[in-house]
Amino acid sequence: MRETKTMQAPSTIKSYFVEEIRNAIVAGKFKPGDRLNESQLAREYGVSRIPVREALVQLHEQGLVMNHPRRGMFVNMLSEEDSQRINGLRIILESEAIKLCRMRLTSACEKRLREIVVRMESQQSGSEIDAAALDLEFHRVIWANCGNSYLERMLNSLVPVQFSHQALEYIQHEDFRWPLAHHRRLLDVVTGASSETPEEAMVAHLRLRYVNPERFSSLAGRMYPYQSIAEGEAVA
């Protein structure tokens, strides 16, 4: 039986539980595939189920937790094939988002993307989860400025779970680090500074982590420029 914990005085109870459960997942207390029992967590912390439920919903939005209907919330777990199938969709959907963002690009959007890239290129410390969050922030700026809320929602339902899955894998393998200094190439495509097509850029971007990420898309079998990076690095 788990020891009941004494609550601190967080700014909000929900944010407290988000941080507590997130830290427990990162520390390996809850492993990929484990069920996060709402009632059990509420008993452990001596609170009602409502703030625990709200925290799990937020963690689900961040991709750390997956919701299986009629079964509950589970710590993120994807197979390699699951990730590759998501990649097949990312190539098509993100390429379209990049095209639309480029057509609608404002100085404010470009400035924000450049600021994120600078932060990525200068970041020297932080957890893999934090690095994944910064990486996802860059992609989300593009999606948010594509002008198609349905496309943005679809990408937000697919990609965060993949990012979190990768980050948890890197945490378990100390030799892996989440590289952030590989997004200027995408930025150049968004701003029109590159002649590379969005599809080419996305395939090259994903190939930094996956072998043949386009194999579940209509682009399978086509030749795209390949750029390798040091062993042990990966990108999302």
Phi, psi and omega in degrees: 000132183285147178286133178288131184268152176270125182291140171277194178246077182287163178298321170218149181296320181298313181296327177298313181290325176303313181291318180297312182290320177301313180296322179294323177293314181297322181283352179088005176297318171251123185259160178309129181095345179291141175278137177259097185283116184301313182293320181294319178294321179297318178294321182299322183262357176069038180229177175284170182284342187299307180295329177294315179299317180296322179294318180295324177296318179294319178294329175294318178296329179278349177094354181284336183235140179248141180257117176256112183309136179067002178241329178117195182263138181228151175296136183314132174209122177232145172277166177300323180291322175303313180298321180292324177294321175297320178301320179301321177285321180301318181301314182287310186288317180289328176298318178294319178298320178297316179299314182292321178297320179297321179293329185254009190302128176251164179296326179294317179295314179300318179299317181295318178298318179295321179297319179294318179298319178297317177298319179298315186287342182254352184290127182246342184220179181115162182281167177295326177296318179295320179295319179297322180295320178293319177300312180297325178302317178301310182296321182292329176298318178297312181299318183293338182254018179275343178082007179234101185295331179290319176296316179299316180296321181296317179294322179292338178275339184262315196277318182306321180296325178290317178300313182295320177302314180296317181299318178295325177295318181294325179298324181283343180238103188297340181286343182266139175228143181281110181280138182245346189271041182228024184254354179296329178298316176293321178301317180297327178289318180297319183276353181084012180277353180237147177272356179294141178283156177303322179296315178299316182295319181292318178298313179298320180299314182284333178292345175293343180240322188245150173273121178055058182293344181273004189294340176257021177238173179289353179270002182303134177091349178277153181268129176230152178304135180247134178231117182269160175230173185303145179302138180097349177266161179202163181217157177231000000 
